[in-house]
Amino acid sequence: MAEHRDDEGAAATERLLDDAAGRAARYLAGLDGRAVLPAPAALERLEALGGPVPDEGADPADIIALLDDVGAPATVASAGPRYFGFVTGGALPAALAANWLAGAWDQNAFSVTGSPLAAILEARALAWVLEALGFSADCGGALVTGATMANFTGLAAARHAVLEAAGWDVEARGLAGAPPVSVVAGAEAHASLLKALALLGLGRETVVRVPADGQGRMRAEALPTLSGPAILCLQAGNVNTGAFDPATEVIAAARAAGAWVHVDGAFGLWAAAAPERAHLTAGFEGADSWALDAHKWLNVPYDCGIALVRRPEALAAAMSMDAAYFMKDGQRDPFDFTPEASRRMRGIEVWAALKSLGRKGLAALVERNCRQAARFAGGLGKAGFEILNEVVLNQVLVSFGAPEVTQRVIAGLQAEGTCWCGGTVWQGRPAMRISVSSWATRDRDVERSLEAMIRVARAEGA
Ligand SMILES: Cc1ncc(COP(=O)(O)O)c(C=O)c1O
């Protein structure tokens, strides 16, 4: 300890952090000029990170140099401007720098006692998210690892509430012997929602699936009658098409039946913060819980998901725990609302992202990405390729013709390196997915990527 704290140690730490920061900044500056996928040779060089646990420790400066020299070329340039895979945000500079500070501070964000700063930033970040989305300030919430855990967290509150209303304390007694809970979700619900239901003991195969239309929207007229302890799961933003379930119609029916409504809005719910897209999220504010991701459209570094729950006490009933050594003092402890206890300080990045964007910047980011998605669809359509979805948000599905041609174009584009798009199968048809979710994507990146897509498609015979 003494050795670490002396002047020489402090100077060495400062040099190390300066070196890491310089390497990180050079990495980011180089993203525009490199292929999005790492070269096979770069992956082979990862061998240098192998071998047995070393007997002796190495110099930290050498460790950082090795990681940067060998690791950085092996990264996928998903922080860069032309990564359109999955639904992937970049990291806003303020959020990234805040993440570095948080790393240095190494706070345990489980409680006020563990870190008053972390608890305050988390509460502030959640309040700002609610405000930006136009939700009631009385809602509760939790910062978790991603939308999968946000779905889990919201559905844990749901499970508590519907069973409590049926006279059953599920946290105390478990599910064996509990009144059955019926769960209803759309046919195109995200896989993570089903996983969350499975983790909660609600089962993935017992879910009643409501048929979807050609965009993946639940058909309101096909909603079954809800009764007893029931949870209706809606989606705000289909991962393939970007489509939204018809919230206004189905939430009214669920409310009348006393069901809990949970919304998986991993990326789509951010549209509520953008006046030109907010019509898409109309009605969703009437739900009881919502899951969204900050590492998607809010563009904070991985990982950060957000669970919001209308009645904070339902979330607390599902999540809180106690032990004498926790030293609770009556203030809002994050761990009373989260699945985890010890955890990193995610609030700092959410706070910094919203502070750096402001309401206007967040709206502009969402709107710009949607406009860029429409430009992809327009350009590809004009080139003669079929767009499979109504491009209402930031997602584009394109077919280049026969299934094998589409597969070849996706592989060819990934190998060519200008940009990266993944593949999917949309209602039986193979397609390339374009998801525009990054603050770093400029209009010229869209034009450059569009040119590459059309060139590769032609070369593949599309
Ligand atoms: C609609 C939806 N829900 C949930 C998820 C899962 O999010 P995460 O990977 O952050 O857990 C995604 C990821 O793309 C998604 O699009």
The ligand as an SDF file (V2000), in Angstrom:
LIG
                    3D

 16 16  0  0  0  0  0  0  0  0999 V2000
  -36.3340   -5.4060  -28.6100 C   0  0  0  0  0  0  0  0  0  0  0  0
  -35.1280   -5.8970  -27.8640 C   0  0  0  0  0  0  0  0  0  0  0  0
  -35.2450   -6.3930  -26.6240 N   0  0  0  0  0  0  0  0  0  0  0  0
  -34.2020   -6.8470  -25.9350 C   0  0  0  0  0  0  0  0  0  0  0  0
  -32.9350   -6.8350  -26.4710 C   0  0  0  0  0  0  0  0  0  0  0  0
  -31.8030   -7.3950  -25.6600 C   0  0  0  0  0  0  0  0  0  0  0  0
  -30.9300   -6.3520  -25.2840 O   0  0  0  0  0  0  0  0  0  0  0  0
  -29.5560   -6.6250  -24.5340 P   0  0  0  0  0  0  0  0  0  0  0  0
  -28.6740   -7.3090  -25.5210 O   0  0  0  0  0  0  0  0  0  0  0  0
  -29.0810   -5.2590  -24.1670 O   0  0  0  0  0  0  0  0  0  0  0  0
  -29.8330   -7.4760  -23.3370 O   0  0  0  0  0  0  0  0  0  0  0  0
  -32.7470   -6.3270  -27.7520 C   0  0  0  0  0  0  0  0  0  0  0  0
  -31.4220   -6.3280  -28.3650 C   0  0  0  0  0  0  0  0  0  0  0  0
  -31.2510   -5.9710  -29.5090 O   0  0  0  0  0  0  0  0  0  0  0  0
  -33.8610   -5.8300  -28.4600 C   0  0  0  0  0  0  0  0  0  0  0  0
  -33.7310   -5.3020  -29.6870 O   0  0  0  0  0  0  0  0  0  0  0  0
  1  2  1  0
  2  3  1  0
  2 15  2  0
  3  4  2  0
  4  5  1  0
  5  6  1  0
  5 12  2  0
  6  7  1  0
  7  8  1  0
  8  9  2  0
  8 10  1  0
  8 11  1  0
 12 13  1  0
 12 15  1  0
 13 14  2  0
 15 16  1  0
M  END
$$$$
